[in-house]
Amino acid sequence: MAQAPFTNDIKTLRFLAGEMTQGDLGDRVGVTRQTIAAIEQGKYSPSLEVAFRIAHVFGKPLEEVFQWTAKAG
């Protein structure tokens, strides 16, 4: 599977939020721990709703959590 065209700072934000676990974040967002792990690793692109929910948990705008890289083409 190809890498997603974006990066994210979820792992750093979880650490800064009192070392929140992937499971804790998943519970707050409404997804599984495995989904959070896959998003962090860039193996899965979250829906727009899930991306906004993740940003909301950390009190950050979407663009401070996810950074999109346009592919030349």
N, C-alpha and C positions, 0 to 999 in steps of 0.2 A: 504494500500500500504506500502510495506517495505521501510525502510530508505535506501537511496542510500549508496553505499560503499565508499563514499568520503565526506569530509567536505570542506568548502570554507570560505574565508575571504572577500566575496563581500561586506557584510554590513559594515565592518570596513573600507574597501577601499573606499566605497562610502562616508562615513563620512569624511575620511581624504582628499577626493577630493572636499572639499567645501560643504559637505552635499548634494552630488548629489542624486537626487531621483531615485527610481526604474524606473520611467517613462523615466527620462533623459537617464539612462544607456540603457534601452530597445531601445530607439530611436537611440542611437549611435551604438548599436550592430545589430539592425534590428529585434528585437523580442518585444513582448508586455510586459507591466509592470507586468502582471500576471505571465508571464514566468520567469522573473527575480525573483519575489517573491518566486515562487516554487523552483527555483534553490537555492536561498539563504537558504530556509528551508530544503533543502535536499530531497524534494518530487519529484524532476524531475532532471534527468541527461541530461545536455545539449549535443548537438552534439559536436564533436571535433572542428568543425569550430566555433561554437558559443563560446565554452570555450576559444579558442585562441583569438577571437574577444574581449571577456570580458577582458582577460589579457592585450591585446594590448591597450585598452582604459586606463587602469591604468599604462601602461608602465612597466609591471611586467612579468617575465617569468611565464609560465603556473603553474609550481609547487609552486609558491608563492601565487597563487590565489586558486588553488584546491589541496587538499591533499587526496590521495587515500589510503584506508585501505583494504589490502587483507584479504579475509575471509579464515579462516583455513578450510581445507576440503579435 
